Amino acid sequence: MEYEGHFGADELYIKMKSSDSNISRATVYNTLELLAQCELLSKRNFGENKTRYESNVGKTSHDHLICTNCGAIKEFSEPKIQKIVKEISSEIGFDSTGYSFNIFGKCTNPNCGQNKNAK
């Protein structure tokens, strides 16, 4: 729950092992699934064919900008998007329980690509 940003199960496992934890890889995967089912974590897919997680504790609804060059993920919140989701759901008689909105592109950072896998 204290992991900053977006992370994969293997990243968490490696971080815990480097902190002298006796945890198994299976325990990490199973616990992440349980925390996601309890809605303490959100599962995300940022187009890299890999599940990432982020804590829901103390977070408001937000969306993501994902750089396809360097892998940077920027969070943003836009009330207009939330309003559109509510309007569309209402129009078609759908009870929305959440949504995921990701924008893929290339960041304008001049150092983009130098720090691959920056999350």
Biopython code that builds the backbone (N, CA, C, O; Angstrom):
import numpy as np
from Bio.PDB.StructureBuilder import StructureBuilder

atoms = [
    (1, "MET", "N", (0.823, -1.199, 0.000)),
    (1, "MET", "CA", (0.000, 0.000, 0.000)),
    (1, "MET", "C", (0.864, 1.259, 0.000)),
    (1, "MET", "O", (0.396, 2.328, -0.391)),
    (2, "GLU", "N", (2.111, 1.146, 0.431)),
    (2, "GLU", "CA", (2.995, 2.308, 0.509)),
    (2, "GLU", "C", (3.773, 2.545, -0.785)),
    (2, "GLU", "O", (4.471, 3.551, -0.908)),
    (3, "TYR", "N", (3.661, 1.635, -1.746)),
    (3, "TYR", "CA", (4.408, 1.766, -2.988)),
    (3, "TYR", "C", (3.942, 3.029, -3.717)),
    (3, "TYR", "O", (2.746, 3.216, -3.940)),
    (4, "GLU", "N", (4.865, 3.871, -4.077)),
    (4, "GLU", "CA", (4.526, 5.117, -4.785)),
    (4, "GLU", "C", (4.345, 4.845, -6.271)),
    (4, "GLU", "O", (5.169, 4.171, -6.889)),
    (5, "GLY", "N", (3.292, 5.357, -6.828)),
    (5, "GLY", "CA", (3.078, 5.267, -8.265)),
    (5, "GLY", "C", (2.463, 3.942, -8.693)),
    (5, "GLY", "O", (1.753, 3.292, -7.926)),
    (6, "HIS", "N", (2.746, 3.558, -9.919)),
    (6, "HIS", "CA", (2.184, 2.363, -10.541)),
    (6, "HIS", "C", (3.260, 1.287, -10.545)),
    (6, "HIS", "O", (4.421, 1.573, -10.837)),
    (7, "PHE", "N", (2.892, 0.069, -10.228)),
    (7, "PHE", "CA", (3.889, -0.995, -10.108)),
    (7, "PHE", "C", (3.325, -2.326, -10.568)),
    (7, "PHE", "O", (2.116, -2.552, -10.544)),
    (8, "GLY", "N", (4.223, -3.195, -10.984)),
    (8, "GLY", "CA", (3.868, -4.556, -11.345)),
    (8, "GLY", "C", (4.174, -5.485, -10.180)),
    (8, "GLY", "O", (4.917, -5.125, -9.266)),
    (9, "ALA", "N", (3.604, -6.667, -10.217)),
    (9, "ALA", "CA", (3.811, -7.642, -9.148)),
    (9, "ALA", "C", (5.289, -8.001, -9.012)),
    (9, "ALA", "O", (5.804, -8.112, -7.900)),
    (10, "ASP", "N", (5.965, -8.181, -10.136)),
    (10, "ASP", "CA", (7.388, -8.537, -10.074)),
    (10, "ASP", "C", (8.229, -7.417, -9.480)),
    (10, "ASP", "O", (9.173, -7.677, -8.734)),
    (11, "GLU", "N", (7.895, -6.176, -9.803)),
    (11, "GLU", "CA", (8.622, -5.036, -9.224)),
    (11, "GLU", "C", (8.475, -5.024, -7.702)),
    (11, "GLU", "O", (9.447, -4.806, -6.979)),
    (12, "LEU", "N", (7.250, -5.260, -7.225)),
    (12, "LEU", "CA", (7.008, -5.287, -5.791)),
    (12, "LEU", "C", (7.766, -6.444, -5.144)),
    (12, "LEU", "O", (8.364, -6.285, -4.080)),
    (13, "TYR", "N", (7.737, -7.598, -5.788)),
    (13, "TYR", "CA", (8.436, -8.775, -5.264)),
    (13, "TYR", "C", (9.937, -8.497, -5.131)),
    (13, "TYR", "O", (10.535, -8.797, -4.097)),
    (14, "ILE", "N", (10.539, -7.929, -6.167)),
    (14, "ILE", "CA", (11.973, -7.622, -6.135)),
    (14, "ILE", "C", (12.287, -6.609, -5.039)),
    (14, "ILE", "O", (13.280, -6.746, -4.325)),
    (15, "LYS", "N", (11.440, -5.598, -4.911)),
    (15, "LYS", "CA", (11.651, -4.586, -3.866)),
    (15, "LYS", "C", (11.577, -5.221, -2.479)),
    (15, "LYS", "O", (12.380, -4.905, -1.600)),
    (16, "MET", "N", (10.614, -6.112, -2.291)),
    (16, "MET", "CA", (10.474, -6.754, -0.986)),
    (16, "MET", "C", (11.635, -7.702, -0.703)),
    (16, "MET", "O", (12.124, -7.766, 0.425)),
    (17, "LYS", "N", (12.080, -8.437, -1.724)),
    (17, "LYS", "CA", (13.216, -9.350, -1.535)),
    (17, "LYS", "C", (14.493, -8.579, -1.215)),
    (17, "LYS", "O", (15.317, -9.036, -0.423)),
    (18, "SER", "N", (14.655, -7.411, -1.833)),
    (18, "SER", "CA", (15.848, -6.610, -1.560)),
    (18, "SER", "C", (15.810, -5.996, -0.160)),
    (18, "SER", "O", (16.817, -5.496, 0.341)),
    (19, "SER", "N", (14.623, -6.043, 0.463)),
    (19, "SER", "CA", (14.480, -5.572, 1.846)),
    (19, "SER", "C", (14.516, -6.750, 2.818)),
    (19, "SER", "O", (14.054, -6.642, 3.953)),
    (20, "ASP", "N", (15.066, -7.866, 2.364)),
    (20, "ASP", "CA", (15.221, -9.077, 3.177)),
    (20, "ASP", "C", (13.907, -9.703, 3.621)),
    (20, "ASP", "O", (13.830, -10.274, 4.709)),
    (21, "SER", "N", (12.879, -9.604, 2.795)),
    (21, "SER", "CA", (11.601, -10.240, 3.088)),
    (21, "SER", "C", (11.662, -11.711, 2.681)),
    (21, "SER", "O", (12.345, -12.063, 1.719)),
    (22, "ASN", "N", (10.961, -12.556, 3.401)),
    (22, "ASN", "CA", (10.892, -13.986, 3.081)),
    (22, "ASN", "C", (9.680, -14.324, 2.212)),
    (22, "ASN", "O", (9.350, -15.498, 2.045)),
    (23, "ILE", "N", (9.028, -13.328, 1.670)),
    (23, "ILE", "CA", (7.794, -13.525, 0.913)),
    (23, "ILE", "C", (8.061, -14.268, -0.402)),
    (23, "ILE", "O", (9.112, -14.108, -1.022)),
    (24, "SER", "N", (7.096, -15.072, -0.801)),
    (24, "SER", "CA", (7.218, -15.783, -2.074)),
    (24, "SER", "C", (6.541, -14.969, -3.178)),
    (24, "SER", "O", (5.695, -14.115, -2.914)),
    (25, "ARG", "N", (6.928, -15.250, -4.397)),
    (25, "ARG", "CA", (6.332, -14.577, -5.552)),
    (25, "ARG", "C", (4.824, -14.870, -5.603)),
    (25, "ARG", "O", (4.030, -13.979, -5.906)),
    (26, "ALA", "N", (4.436, -16.102, -5.311)),
    (26, "ALA", "CA", (3.006, -16.481, -5.338)),
    (26, "ALA", "C", (2.216, -15.679, -4.305)),
    (26, "ALA", "O", (1.089, -15.263, -4.573)),
    (27, "THR", "N", (2.796, -15.464, -3.138)),
    (27, "THR", "CA", (2.111, -14.682, -2.107)),
    (27, "THR", "C", (1.897, -13.249, -2.570)),
    (27, "THR", "O", (0.843, -12.664, -2.318)),
    (28, "VAL", "N", (2.891, -12.681, -3.245)),
    (28, "VAL", "CA", (2.755, -11.317, -3.769)),
    (28, "VAL", "C", (1.605, -11.261, -4.763)),
    (28, "VAL", "O", (0.733, -10.400, -4.646)),
    (29, "TYR", "N", (1.587, -12.164, -5.739)),
    (29, "TYR", "CA", (0.532, -12.185, -6.754)),
    (29, "TYR", "C", (-0.848, -12.391, -6.116)),
    (29, "TYR", "O", (-1.798, -11.683, -6.449)),
    (30, "ASN", "N", (-0.954, -13.350, -5.211)),
    (30, "ASN", "CA", (-2.243, -13.641, -4.567)),
    (30, "ASN", "C", (-2.724, -12.476, -3.709)),
    (30, "ASN", "O", (-3.913, -12.159, -3.700)),
    (31, "THR", "N", (-1.810, -11.844, -2.996)),
    (31, "THR", "CA", (-2.183, -10.721, -2.139)),
    (31, "THR", "C", (-2.611, -9.522, -2.968)),
    (31, "THR", "O", (-3.566, -8.835, -2.605)),
    (32, "LEU", "N", (-1.924, -9.257, -4.072)),
    (32, "LEU", "CA", (-2.314, -8.145, -4.946)),
    (32, "LEU", "C", (-3.715, -8.371, -5.502)),
    (32, "LEU", "O", (-4.515, -7.438, -5.569)),
    (33, "GLU", "N", (-4.014, -9.594, -5.898)),
    (33, "GLU", "CA", (-5.358, -9.902, -6.403)),
    (33, "GLU", "C", (-6.409, -9.679, -5.318)),
    (33, "GLU", "O", (-7.476, -9.126, -5.587)),
    (34, "LEU", "N", (-6.111, -10.107, -4.098)),
    (34, "LEU", "CA", (-7.039, -9.928, -2.988)),
    (34, "LEU", "C", (-7.257, -8.446, -2.683)),
    (34, "LEU", "O", (-8.392, -8.021, -2.464)),
    (35, "LEU", "N", (-6.185, -7.660, -2.667)),
    (35, "LEU", "CA", (-6.306, -6.223, -2.411)),
    (35, "LEU", "C", (-7.090, -5.523, -3.522)),
    (35, "LEU", "O", (-7.818, -4.565, -3.261)),
    (36, "ALA", "N", (-6.944, -5.997, -4.754)),
    (36, "ALA", "CA", (-7.721, -5.435, -5.867)),
    (36, "ALA", "C", (-9.197, -5.803, -5.725)),
    (36, "ALA", "O", (-10.065, -4.969, -5.984)),
    (37, "GLN", "N", (-9.489, -7.027, -5.323)),
    (37, "GLN", "CA", (-10.882, -7.442, -5.116)),
    (37, "GLN", "C", (-11.535, -6.634, -3.999)),
    (37, "GLN", "O", (-12.733, -6.354, -4.049)),
    (38, "CYS", "N", (-10.752, -6.263, -2.998)),
    (38, "CYS", "CA", (-11.259, -5.450, -1.877)),
    (38, "CYS", "C", (-11.278, -3.959, -2.223)),
    (38, "CYS", "O", (-11.660, -3.129, -1.398)),
    (39, "GLU", "N", (-10.864, -3.628, -3.446)),
    (39, "GLU", "CA", (-10.815, -2.260, -3.969)),
    (39, "GLU", "C", (-9.859, -1.346, -3.211)),
    (39, "GLU", "O", (-10.030, -0.127, -3.202)),
    (40, "LEU", "N", (-8.847, -1.945, -2.574)),
    (40, "LEU", "CA", (-7.787, -1.149, -1.954)),
    (40, "LEU", "C", (-6.713, -0.799, -2.982)),
    (40, "LEU", "O", (-5.977, 0.176, -2.822)),
    (41, "LEU", "N", (-6.634, -1.614, -4.046)),
    (41, "LEU", "CA", (-5.751, -1.361, -5.183)),
    (41, "LEU", "C", (-6.585, -1.358, -6.450)),
    (41, "LEU", "O", (-7.627, -2.010, -6.522)),
    (42, "SER", "N", (-6.119, -0.617, -7.453)),
    (42, "SER", "CA", (-6.718, -0.679, -8.787)),
    (42, "SER", "C", (-5.755, -1.388, -9.709)),
    (42, "SER", "O", (-4.546, -1.165, -9.661)),
    (43, "LYS", "N", (-6.308, -2.251, -10.557)),
    (43, "LYS", "CA", (-5.505, -2.904, -11.592)),
    (43, "LYS", "C", (-5.553, -2.035, -12.830)),
    (43, "LYS", "O", (-6.619, -1.568, -13.233)),
    (44, "ARG", "N", (-4.412, -1.822, -13.422)),
    (44, "ARG", "CA", (-4.317, -0.987, -14.626)),
    (44, "ARG", "C", (-3.570, -1.743, -15.719)),
    (44, "ARG", "O", (-2.717, -2.587, -15.445)),
    (45, "ASN", "N", (-3.912, -1.418, -16.962)),
    (45, "ASN", "CA", (-3.165, -1.925, -18.107)),
    (45, "ASN", "C", (-2.831, -0.726, -18.966)),
    (45, "ASN", "O", (-3.717, -0.064, -19.506)),
    (46, "PHE", "N", (-1.552, -0.457, -19.085)),
    (46, "PHE", "CA", (-1.107, 0.721, -19.833)),
    (46, "PHE", "C", (-0.552, 0.350, -21.203)),
    (46, "PHE", "O", (0.343, 1.022, -21.715)),
    (47, "GLY", "N", (-1.080, -0.717, -21.794)),
    (47, "GLY", "CA", (-0.719, -1.084, -23.153)),
    (47, "GLY", "C", (0.601, -1.801, -23.287)),
    (47, "GLY", "O", (1.126, -1.920, -24.394)),
    (48, "GLU", "N", (1.148, -2.276, -22.201)),
    (48, "GLU", "CA", (2.432, -2.963, -22.275)),
    (48, "GLU", "C", (2.281, -4.459, -22.005)),
    (48, "GLU", "O", (3.257, -5.157, -21.734)),
    (49, "ASN", "N", (1.034, -4.936, -22.085)),
    (49, "ASN", "CA", (0.740, -6.345, -21.872)),
    (49, "ASN", "C", (1.179, -6.818, -20.489)),
    (49, "ASN", "O", (1.671, -7.935, -20.325)),
    (50, "LYS", "N", (0.991, -5.947, -19.500)),
    (50, "LYS", "CA", (1.425, -6.218, -18.135)),
    (50, "LYS", "C", (0.456, -5.515, -17.185)),
    (50, "LYS", "O", (0.120, -4.347, -17.384)),
    (51, "THR", "N", (0.017, -6.220, -16.170)),
    (51, "THR", "CA", (-0.870, -5.611, -15.175)),
    (51, "THR", "C", (-0.052, -4.780, -14.208)),
    (51, "THR", "O", (0.960, -5.234, -13.673)),
    (52, "ARG", "N", (-0.501, -3.569, -13.995)),
    (52, "ARG", "CA", (0.108, -2.686, -13.000)),
    (52, "ARG", "C", (-0.950, -2.385, -11.954)),
    (52, "ARG", "O", (-2.149, -2.510, -12.204)),
    (53, "TYR", "N", (-0.493, -1.992, -10.796)),
    (53, "TYR", "CA", (-1.383, -1.686, -9.683)),
    (53, "TYR", "C", (-1.085, -0.292, -9.167)),
    (53, "TYR", "O", (0.012, 0.237, -9.344)),
    (54, "GLU", "N", (-2.082, 0.289, -8.525)),
    (54, "GLU", "CA", (-1.885, 1.532, -7.794)),
    (54, "GLU", "C", (-2.848, 1.547, -6.619)),
    (54, "GLU", "O", (-3.951, 1.005, -6.688)),
    (55, "SER", "N", (-2.412, 2.171, -5.552)),
    (55, "SER", "CA", (-3.222, 2.236, -4.346)),
    (55, "SER", "C", (-4.425, 3.137, -4.559)),
    (55, "SER", "O", (-4.328, 4.168, -5.225)),
    (56, "ASN", "N", (-5.558, 2.745, -3.992)),
    (56, "ASN", "CA", (-6.761, 3.575, -4.018)),
    (56, "ASN", "C", (-6.894, 4.412, -2.751)),
    (56, "ASN", "O", (-7.742, 5.300, -2.673)),
    (57, "VAL", "N", (-6.064, 4.130, -1.771)),
    (57, "VAL", "CA", (-6.161, 4.804, -0.476)),
    (57, "VAL", "C", (-5.827, 6.283, -0.632)),
    (57, "VAL", "O", (-4.731, 6.642, -1.060)),
    (58, "GLY", "N", (-6.785, 7.132, -0.281)),
    (58, "GLY", "CA", (-6.580, 8.572, -0.332)),
    (58, "GLY", "C", (-6.533, 9.157, -1.738)),
    (58, "GLY", "O", (-6.139, 10.311, -1.907)),
    (59, "LYS", "N", (-6.927, 8.388, -2.748)),
    (59, "LYS", "CA", (-6.890, 8.875, -4.129)),
    (59, "LYS", "C", (-8.281, 9.184, -4.630)),
    (59, "LYS", "O", (-9.249, 8.505, -4.287)),
    (60, "THR", "N", (-8.366, 10.209, -5.441)),
    (60, "THR", "CA", (-9.617, 10.527, -6.116)),
    (60, "THR", "C", (-9.565, 9.955, -7.524)),
    (60, "THR", "O", (-8.507, 9.527, -7.986)),
    (61, "SER", "N", (-10.686, 9.948, -8.196)),
    (61, "SER", "CA", (-10.757, 9.444, -9.561)),
    (61, "SER", "C", (-9.808, 10.241, -10.447)),
    (61, "SER", "O", (-9.761, 11.469, -10.380)),
    (62, "HIS", "N", (-9.060, 9.531, -11.273)),
    (62, "HIS", "CA", (-8.101, 10.194, -12.151)),
    (62, "HIS", "C", (-7.865, 9.343, -13.396)),
    (62, "HIS", "O", (-8.266, 8.180, -13.461)),
    (63, "ASP", "N", (-7.217, 9.939, -14.363)),
    (63, "ASP", "CA", (-6.912, 9.281, -15.625)),
    (63, "ASP", "C", (-5.415, 9.358, -15.868)),
    (63, "ASP", "O", (-4.675, 9.901, -15.048)),
    (64, "HIS", "N", (-4.965, 8.811, -17.006)),
    (64, "HIS", "CA", (-3.527, 8.689, -17.228)),
    (64, "HIS", "C", (-3.106, 9.114, -18.635)),
    (64, "HIS", "O", (-3.807, 8.881, -19.620)),
    (65, "LEU", "N", (-1.940, 9.743, -18.687)),
    (65, "LEU", "CA", (-1.225, 10.013, -19.936)),
    (65, "LEU", "C", (-0.014, 9.085, -19.917)),
    (65, "LEU", "O", (0.759, 9.105, -18.960)),
    (66, "ILE", "N", (0.164, 8.267, -20.965)),
    (66, "ILE", "CA", (1.241, 7.290, -20.995)),
    (66, "ILE", "C", (2.136, 7.562, -22.196)),
    (66, "ILE", "O", (1.677, 7.569, -23.339)),
    (67, "CYS", "N", (3.425, 7.786, -21.923)),
    (67, "CYS", "CA", (4.379, 8.009, -23.006)),
    (67, "CYS", "C", (4.811, 6.655, -23.566)),
    (67, "CYS", "O", (5.320, 5.807, -22.832)),
    (68, "THR", "N", (4.608, 6.459, -24.862)),
    (68, "THR", "CA", (4.970, 5.196, -25.497)),
    (68, "THR", "C", (6.455, 5.122, -25.798)),
    (68, "THR", "O", (6.950, 4.082, -26.231)),
    (69, "ASN", "N", (7.173, 6.221, -25.573)),
    (69, "ASN", "CA", (8.610, 6.242, -25.819)),
    (69, "ASN", "C", (9.409, 5.909, -24.560)),
    (69, "ASN", "O", (10.247, 5.007, -24.570)),
    (70, "CYS", "N", (9.146, 6.642, -23.481)),
    (70, "CYS", "CA", (9.933, 6.440, -22.255)),
    (70, "CYS", "C", (9.178, 5.684, -21.171)),
    (70, "CYS", "O", (9.785, 5.257, -20.189)),
    (71, "GLY", "N", (7.862, 5.508, -21.324)),
    (71, "GLY", "CA", (7.079, 4.762, -20.351)),
    (71, "GLY", "C", (6.560, 5.595, -19.194)),
    (71, "GLY", "O", (5.928, 5.055, -18.286)),
    (72, "ALA", "N", (6.813, 6.906, -19.203)),
    (72, "ALA", "CA", (6.338, 7.764, -18.106)),
    (72, "ALA", "C", (4.816, 7.747, -18.053)),
    (72, "ALA", "O", (4.148, 7.734, -19.087)),
    (73, "ILE", "N", (4.280, 7.747, -16.845)),
    (73, "ILE", "CA", (2.835, 7.773, -16.629)),
    (73, "ILE", "C", (2.517, 9.003, -15.795)),
    (73, "ILE", "O", (3.014, 9.156, -14.679)),
    (74, "LYS", "N", (1.689, 9.873, -16.344)),
    (74, "LYS", "CA", (1.263, 11.086, -15.641)),
    (74, "LYS", "C", (-0.215, 10.957, -15.323)),
    (74, "LYS", "O", (-1.011, 10.576, -16.181)),
    (75, "GLU", "N", (-0.576, 11.270, -14.105)),
    (75, "GLU", "CA", (-1.978, 11.240, -13.701)),
    (75, "GLU", "C", (-2.590, 12.622, -13.867)),
    (75, "GLU", "O", (-1.924, 13.637, -13.665)),
    (76, "PHE", "N", (-3.873, 12.649, -14.240)),
    (76, "PHE", "CA", (-4.597, 13.913, -14.310)),
    (76, "PHE", "C", (-6.058, 13.658, -13.988)),
    (76, "PHE", "O", (-6.542, 12.531, -14.090)),
    (77, "SER", "N", (-6.741, 14.699, -13.605)),
    (77, "SER", "CA", (-8.166, 14.608, -13.311)),
    (77, "SER", "C", (-8.874, 15.702, -14.099)),
    (77, "SER", "O", (-8.493, 16.871, -14.043)),
    (78, "GLU", "N", (-9.893, 15.313, -14.821)),
    (78, "GLU", "CA", (-10.646, 16.264, -15.637)),
    (78, "GLU", "C", (-12.139, 16.048, -15.407)),
    (78, "GLU", "O", (-12.697, 15.049, -15.860)),
    (79, "PRO", "N", (-12.783, 16.972, -14.711)),
    (79, "PRO", "CA", (-14.221, 16.829, -14.424)),
    (79, "PRO", "C", (-15.079, 16.648, -15.674)),
    (79, "PRO", "O", (-16.123, 15.999, -15.609)),
    (80, "LYS", "N", (-14.661, 17.210, -16.813)),
    (80, "LYS", "CA", (-15.447, 17.067, -18.047)),
    (80, "LYS", "C", (-15.539, 15.596, -18.464)),
    (80, "LYS", "O", (-16.579, 15.151, -18.951)),
    (81, "ILE", "N", (-14.454, 14.846, -18.273)),
    (81, "ILE", "CA", (-14.462, 13.426, -18.637)),
    (81, "ILE", "C", (-15.412, 12.672, -17.716)),
    (81, "ILE", "O", (-16.189, 11.834, -18.173)),
    (82, "GLN", "N", (-15.352, 12.965, -16.433)),
    (82, "GLN", "CA", (-16.243, 12.317, -15.469)),
    (82, "GLN", "C", (-17.701, 12.618, -15.803)),
    (82, "GLN", "O", (-18.562, 11.745, -15.689)),
    (83, "LYS", "N", (-17.973, 13.849, -16.215)),
    (83, "LYS", "CA", (-19.336, 14.242, -16.587)),
    (83, "LYS", "C", (-19.807, 13.474, -17.824)),
    (83, "LYS", "O", (-20.953, 13.027, -17.880)),
    (84, "ILE", "N", (-18.932, 13.324, -18.806)),
    (84, "ILE", "CA", (-19.282, 12.583, -20.028)),
    (84, "ILE", "C", (-19.618, 11.137, -19.691)),
    (84, "ILE", "O", (-20.593, 10.591, -20.209)),
    (85, "VAL", "N", (-18.823, 10.512, -18.829)),
    (85, "VAL", "CA", (-19.079, 9.125, -18.429)),
    (85, "VAL", "C", (-20.464, 9.014, -17.790)),
    (85, "VAL", "O", (-21.222, 8.098, -18.106)),
    (86, "LYS", "N", (-20.792, 9.939, -16.898)),
    (86, "LYS", "CA", (-22.109, 9.922, -16.245)),
    (86, "LYS", "C", (-23.234, 10.128, -17.248)),
    (86, "LYS", "O", (-24.256, 9.444, -17.190)),
    (87, "GLU", "N", (-23.045, 11.079, -18.176)),
    (87, "GLU", "CA", (-24.081, 11.368, -19.171)),
    (87, "GLU", "C", (-24.326, 10.177, -20.092)),
    (87, "GLU", "O", (-25.473, 9.803, -20.339)),
    (88, "ILE", "N", (-23.257, 9.588, -20.594)),
    (88, "ILE", "CA", (-23.398, 8.442, -21.502)),
    (88, "ILE", "C", (-24.057, 7.277, -20.780)),
    (88, "ILE", "O", (-24.947, 6.624, -21.326)),
    (89, "SER", "N", (-23.619, 7.017, -19.553)),
    (89, "SER", "CA", (-24.212, 5.924, -18.773)),
    (89, "SER", "C", (-25.692, 6.150, -18.562)),
    (89, "SER", "O", (-26.486, 5.219, -18.697)),
    (90, "SER", "N", (-26.070, 7.359, -18.236)),
    (90, "SER", "CA", (-27.478, 7.693, -18.002)),
    (90, "SER", "C", (-28.290, 7.536, -19.285)),
    (90, "SER", "O", (-29.392, 6.988, -19.259)),
    (91, "GLU", "N", (-27.753, 8.011, -20.400)),
    (91, "GLU", "CA", (-28.466, 7.962, -21.685)),
    (91, "GLU", "C", (-28.792, 6.539, -22.111)),
    (91, "GLU", "O", (-29.855, 6.289, -22.681)),
    (92, "ILE", "N", (-27.891, 5.607, -21.841)),
    (92, "ILE", "CA", (-28.134, 4.238, -22.301)),
    (92, "ILE", "C", (-28.635, 3.322, -21.190)),
    (92, "ILE", "O", (-28.752, 2.111, -21.380)),
    (93, "GLY", "N", (-28.933, 3.911, -20.020)),
    (93, "GLY", "CA", (-29.458, 3.119, -18.920)),
    (93, "GLY", "C", (-28.437, 2.166, -18.347)),
    (93, "GLY", "O", (-28.704, 0.977, -18.172)),
    (94, "PHE", "N", (-27.278, 2.691, -18.058)),
    (94, "PHE", "CA", (-26.164, 1.877, -17.561)),
    (94, "PHE", "C", (-25.708, 2.433, -16.224)),
    (94, "PHE", "O", (-25.499, 3.639, -16.088)),
    (95, "ASP", "N", (-25.552, 1.560, -15.234)),
    (95, "ASP", "CA", (-25.094, 1.979, -13.915)),
    (95, "ASP", "C", (-23.580, 1.794, -13.851)),
    (95, "ASP", "O", (-23.097, 0.704, -13.545)),
    (96, "SER", "N", (-22.840, 2.846, -14.137)),
    (96, "SER", "CA", (-21.386, 2.783, -14.178)),
    (96, "SER", "C", (-20.806, 2.646, -12.775)),
    (96, "SER", "O", (-21.193, 3.371, -11.858)),
    (97, "THR", "N", (-19.885, 1.718, -12.619)),
    (97, "THR", "CA", (-19.201, 1.539, -11.339)),
    (97, "THR", "C", (-17.763, 2.036, -11.403)),
    (97, "THR", "O", (-17.034, 1.972, -10.413)),
    (98, "GLY", "N", (-17.363, 2.526, -12.555)),
    (98, "GLY", "CA", (-16.010, 3.052, -12.714)),
    (98, "GLY", "C", (-15.627, 3.067, -14.182)),
    (98, "GLY", "O", (-16.343, 2.538, -15.032)),
    (99, "TYR", "N", (-14.507, 3.670, -14.461)),
    (99, "TYR", "CA", (-14.011, 3.708, -15.837)),
    (99, "TYR", "C", (-12.507, 3.894, -15.810)),
    (99, "TYR", "O", (-11.925, 4.254, -14.786)),
    (100, "SER", "N", (-11.890, 3.643, -16.951)),
    (100, "SER", "CA", (-10.452, 3.831, -17.094)),
    (100, "SER", "C", (-10.212, 4.571, -18.396)),
    (100, "SER", "O", (-10.658, 4.128, -19.455)),
    (101, "PHE", "N", (-9.519, 5.680, -18.329)),
    (101, "PHE", "CA", (-9.255, 6.495, -19.506)),
    (101, "PHE", "C", (-7.756, 6.735, -19.591)),
    (101, "PHE", "O", (-7.165, 7.368, -18.716)),
    (102, "ASN", "N", (-7.153, 6.227, -20.648)),
    (102, "ASN", "CA", (-5.717, 6.378, -20.863)),
    (102, "ASN", "C", (-5.473, 7.061, -22.201)),
    (102, "ASN", "O", (-6.102, 6.725, -23.205)),
    (103, "ILE", "N", (-4.565, 8.010, -22.207)),
    (103, "ILE", "CA", (-4.155, 8.675, -23.441)),
    (103, "ILE", "C", (-2.709, 8.264, -23.709)),
    (103, "ILE", "O", (-1.832, 8.465, -22.869)),
    (104, "PHE", "N", (-2.471, 7.689, -24.883)),
    (104, "PHE", "CA", (-1.130, 7.257, -25.261)),
    (104, "PHE", "C", (-0.522, 8.264, -26.226)),
    (104, "PHE", "O", (-1.222, 8.812, -27.077)),
    (105, "GLY", "N", (0.745, 8.502, -26.102)),
    (105, "GLY", "CA", (1.441, 9.425, -26.984)),
    (105, "GLY", "C", (2.891, 9.536, -26.573)),
    (105, "GLY", "O", (3.429, 8.650, -25.909)),
    (106, "LYS", "N", (3.516, 10.613, -26.965)),
    (106, "LYS", "CA", (4.918, 10.853, -26.611)),
    (106, "LYS", "C", (5.012, 12.148, -25.833)),
    (106, "LYS", "O", (4.480, 13.179, -26.244)),
    (107, "CYS", "N", (5.697, 12.080, -24.702)),
    (107, "CYS", "CA", (5.817, 13.275, -23.867)),
    (107, "CYS", "C", (6.749, 14.291, -24.533)),
    (107, "CYS", "O", (7.533, 13.948, -25.418)),
    (108, "THR", "N", (6.651, 15.513, -24.100)),
    (108, "THR", "CA", (7.464, 16.583, -24.683)),
    (108, "THR", "C", (8.717, 16.855, -23.862)),
    (108, "THR", "O", (9.415, 17.841, -24.099)),
    (109, "ASN", "N", (9.001, 15.990, -22.904)),
    (109, "ASN", "CA", (10.204, 16.118, -22.086)),
    (109, "ASN", "C", (11.437, 15.947, -22.969)),
    (109, "ASN", "O", (11.532, 14.951, -23.687)),
    (110, "PRO", "N", (12.392, 16.892, -22.939)),
    (110, "PRO", "CA", (13.581, 16.762, -23.790)),
    (110, "PRO", "C", (14.433, 15.541, -23.445)),
    (110, "PRO", "O", (15.231, 15.095, -24.269)),
    (111, "ASN", "N", (14.275, 14.999, -22.249)),
    (111, "ASN", "CA", (15.025, 13.799, -21.839)),
    (111, "ASN", "C", (14.237, 12.508, -22.092)),
    (111, "ASN", "O", (14.660, 11.433, -21.666)),
    (112, "CYS", "N", (13.104, 12.608, -22.778)),
    (112, "CYS", "CA", (12.266, 11.451, -23.059)),
    (112, "CYS", "C", (13.092, 10.366, -23.752)),
    (112, "CYS", "O", (13.792, 10.628, -24.731)),
    (113, "GLY", "N", (12.997, 9.159, -23.231)),
    (113, "GLY", "CA", (13.714, 8.034, -23.832)),
    (113, "GLY", "C", (15.027, 7.741, -23.142)),
    (113, "GLY", "O", (15.555, 6.636, -23.265)),
    (114, "GLN", "N", (15.573, 8.721, -22.408)),
    (114, "GLN", "CA", (16.844, 8.483, -21.723)),
    (114, "GLN", "C", (16.639, 7.650, -20.463)),
    (114, "GLN", "O", (17.538, 6.918, -20.049)),
    (115, "ASN", "N", (15.469, 7.756, -19.856)),
    (115, "ASN", "CA", (15.167, 7.017, -18.636)),
    (115, "ASN", "C", (14.045, 6.039, -18.924)),
    (115, "ASN", "O", (12.920, 6.229, -18.461)),
    (116, "LYS", "N", (14.343, 4.986, -19.689)),
    (116, "LYS", "CA", (13.328, 3.989, -20.043)),
    (116, "LYS", "C", (12.697, 3.406, -18.805)),
    (116, "LYS", "O", (13.355, 3.214, -17.782)),
    (117, "ASN", "N", (11.389, 3.120, -18.909)),
    (117, "ASN", "CA", (10.592, 2.511, -17.841)),
    (117, "ASN", "C", (10.388, 3.433, -16.649)),
    (117, "ASN", "O", (10.116, 2.949, -15.551)),
    (118, "ALA", "N", (10.510, 4.744, -16.827)),
    (118, "ALA", "CA", (10.205, 5.666, -15.728)),
    (118, "ALA", "C", (8.720, 5.622, -15.475)),
    (118, "ALA", "O", (7.943, 5.833, -16.406)),
    (119, "LYS", "N", (8.297, 5.361, -14.273)),
    (119, "LYS", "CA", (6.873, 5.296, -13.933)),
    (119, "LYS", "C", (6.608, 6.338, -12.915)),
    (119, "LYS", "O", (5.472, 6.485, -12.464)),
]
sb = StructureBuilder()
sb.init_structure("model")
sb.init_model(0)
sb.init_chain("A")
sb.init_seg("    ")
for serial, (resi, resn, name, xyz) in enumerate(atoms, 1):
    if name == "N":
        sb.init_residue(resn, " ", resi, " ")
    sb.init_atom(name, np.array(xyz, "f"), 0.0, 1.0, " ", f" {name:<3s}", serial, name[0])
structure = sb.get_structure()
